[in-house]
Amino acid sequence: MNDLNTREIEQWQSRRLKYNKPSTVNRLLATLKHMVNKGTQWGMASDRALKQVRNVRLLPENNRRLRFLSIEECQRLIECCHKDLKPIVVVALNTGMRRGEIFNLKWEQVDLRHGFILLDTSKNGERREIPINTTLEYLFKEMPHSIESIYVFTGKDGDPYKGVKRSYNTALRNAEIYGATFHSLRHTFASQLTMAGVDLTSVQELLGHKSLNMTLRYAHLAPEHKTKAVKKLDEVLRNTEEKDFSSHFGSHFTQDSNSDLVNPCKVRVSEGIRTPDPQNHNLVL
């Protein structure tokens, strides 16, 4: 461990990029840094080795592209799923849970009486409660409970699933859905909620994001809600301005029949002042 140096680690990064994405290489590098840091604390690695490892920078990641499914694609995917895969996909679409959270879900975590799924320790290390909607309620009630296993989704041996990549890819192919992964189901959950008008703070809590910055990637999916928010502010400000205007100048505007201000659209042209013509909305003299 004491022989580690910055140049060799950066060369290792370059080699890994031929087979892995930058995000994967960064996770491996973070693990290496943690190992060397612990080794230094335990007296198993030198401060020089720690400095060499810390000098290696993380690679830039592009996490902006989000592939999520439309409602029609969701329906097609569910129809093309194998009977063992279908409940897993339905749970993913209706909860936004991560793959590992679904595979390790236990029946004791499914509280149908109070209507929520309890995740004691999520990825960010915090407790999370996910509401159970009507679709999930029917699903869990109809699913067989294996006496031999405490897990919701299990194989024939009673152990939780390790992966469903082959059957999931088959379902995608049969449904003619391209460019999607299992994690896309989590993006679909968040994206559809955002487009339905759910605020980003609620989406953040449901996804279990520790920081709102992670959830802001879905903000662009709700431009109409931003427009409504700005219009609401416009209404408030306009009402305030009208009240202020009325309070300051209201005494000058009376219902006198001889007054030219009874109908502002019929104001006489006086002293060269330009006034609006209600017929064509153009300025006239």
N, C-alpha and C positions, 0 to 999 in steps of 0.2 A: 504493500500500500504506500510505503514511503517513496517508491520509485515513480509514482504518478507525476506527470508534468502536463502543463497546459497544452503544448503542441501535440502530444500523443492523444489527448482527449479530444481535441478539435479534429484530428485526423479520423478518430473513431466516429465522430459525429458525421463527417462526410461519407464514410462507408455505410453507415446505417441509413442515410437518406436514400440510398439506392433501393432499399427494401421497405422503409417505414416513412410515415408522414412526419413532418416537423413536430407535431404535437406529441407523437409517440416517443420520438427521440428526446424531447424535453422532459417527459415523465421519467425516462430512464436516467437522464442526467440529474434530475432532481433527487432521484433515489441514491445515485452515487454520491452526490454532495452530502446527503443526510448520513450515509454510511461513514464517510470520511470525518464528518463533524462529530459523530458519536465515537469514532475511533480515537479522535483527538481527546475527547473528554475522558475516555477510559484509559488513556495513555498507550494506545496501540498504534497511533499514527502521529507523525510530527506536525508541527505548526506549518512547516514549509509545504508539506503535502496538502494541507487544508487550503493554504494560500493559492497553490497551483490550481486546485480544483475550482475554487471560487472565482478565479480569473476567467473561466470558460463561461461565455454568455449563452443564454437560451436563444434558440432559433426563433425567428418571427413566425407566428402562426396566423393562418387565415381562417377564422371561424365565422365569417360573415355570411357565407352561403348556407342557407337553411332549406332543406328539402322537406316539405310537409305535404300530406295528402289532402286532396279535396274530399268533400263529402261523398261524391260519387266513387272516387278511388277507394275510400274506406269501405264502402258497401261491397265493391267488387272484390277487394282483398279478403274480407270476411267470408264471402261466398266461396272463395277458392281455397280457403284454409282447410287442412286436415282436421278431423274431429278433435284430435289432441292439441292442435295448435290454435284452434279457433278461440277457446276461452282465454288463452294467454294474450292474444292480439286484442281481444275485446277489453280485457283489463288494462292493457297498455294504453289503448285509445281513450279510455274513460277515466284514467287516473294520472297519466303522465309519469308513472313510476319507471325507474330505471330497470334495465334487464335483470341485474343482480337482485334488485329488491323484489321483483316479481318471482324469480326462480326460488328465492329463499323465503317467500311469504309462508307463514304458518297460519293454521286455522285459528289459533288463539289470538292472532292479530286482527282477525276479521270479526268486527262487532256489529252483527246485523241488528241487534236490539237498539243500539244507539245510532247506528247508521254511519260508521266510519271505519277506516283501516288505520291501524296504529303502527307506525314505523318507529321503533324505539331508537334506533341509531341509523340515520341516513348517511349519505356520503359526506356531508359537511359536519357530521358528528352531533346533530341536533335531532330532537324528537319531532316527528311530523305526523299530523292527522289528516287523512284524506277522506272526504265525504263519499259515501256510497250512494250513487244515484239509482233510479229504478231499474235500469238495465243490469247493473251489477248485482242488485238485490236478487232479481230473478235468476241470474247466472249462478250465484253462490248457493242459492237454495236448491237448484236443480243438479248441481255438481255432486258426484258421489264422494263421500268421506271415507278415505281408506283408514281402517283401524290400525293397520301396520305402520302408518306414516303420519307425522305431525304436519307435513307440508301440504300446501294446497295443490301444487303442480308437481307430480312425481311420475317417474317411470315405473316399469313393472316391478323393479326391485324395491320400490318405496322411497328411493333416494330422490332428492330434487333434481330437476333437469340441469344439465351443464351447459346446454346450448340447443338452439333450434335453427341454426343457420341453414341447413340443407332444406328442411321442410318449409322454412320461411321464404327462401329464395325460389323454391318451386311455386309457392303460392303467388309471389310477385310476378313470376314469369307467366303463369296461367291467367293472372288478372291483367296482364299487359301494363304493368307499372314498372317504370324504369328510374334508376338513380336514387332509389330509396334503400335505407338500411333499417335495422330494427330500431335504432335510436331515432329514426324519422318519426316513429309513432309518438315519441315524447314531444318532438317538435310540433307534430300535428295537434296534440292535445293543447299545447300552449297557444299555437297559432289560431286555432278555431275559437278558443275562448276569447282571445284578443279581438278577433274580427266580429265576435258576437257582442262586444261592448264591455267585457269584463275588465276592470282596471288592472294595471300592471302590478300593483302591490298585492292583490289577491292571487294573481298568476304566480308571482314570486313565492308566496307562501305555499301554494299548492305544489309547485315544482321543488321546493326545498332549497331554493337559491339563497346562499348566505348574503350575497350582495345584489342590490337592485341592478347593478351594471350588467349582470348576466342576463337579466330579464329584458333589458332595454333592446336587445336584438330583435324583439317582436314588436317594438313600438311602431315601426313603419307600416305594420299591417292594419293600423286603425287610424288612417288619416281623417276619416269622416268624423271620428270622435274628437279629434283635435279641432276640427272646424266648428263643431258644435260648442266646444268649450270657449273658443274665441268669440263666437256669436253671442254666447251667454254673457260674456264680459261686455260685449258691445251694447247689449240691451241694458245692463246695469248702469254703465257709464252714460248712455243716452238719456235714461230716465233721470239720472242725477243732474245732468246738464240742463234738462228741461225744467226741473224743479228750481235749480239755481237761476235760470233765465227768467222764469215766471216770477220768482220772489223779488228779483231786482227790477224788472221792467213791466211786470204785470199791470201796474197802475196806469201805464200809458196806453194800454190796449182796452178800449171800452166797446160796448155794443152800440155806439152812436151811429145812427143811420146816415149821418152826414160825413162820417169818418171814412177815409179811403182805406183804413186798415181793417175794416170789417171782413173784406175778402182780399187777402194778399195777392191773389192772382189777377186782380183787376186794379192794381195800383196805377194811378196816372203817371205819365212821364213828366217829371218836374225837374227843372234845372239840370237837364242833361243826364239824369240818373237812369241807368239801364235796368230794366225790370224783366222778369220771366213772363213769357207768353205761354199760357196753359195749353194752347192748341198744338204747338209744335215744339215746346220745351226749348226753344232757342232764345237767345237774348235779343231784344228789340229795343229800339230807341224811341 
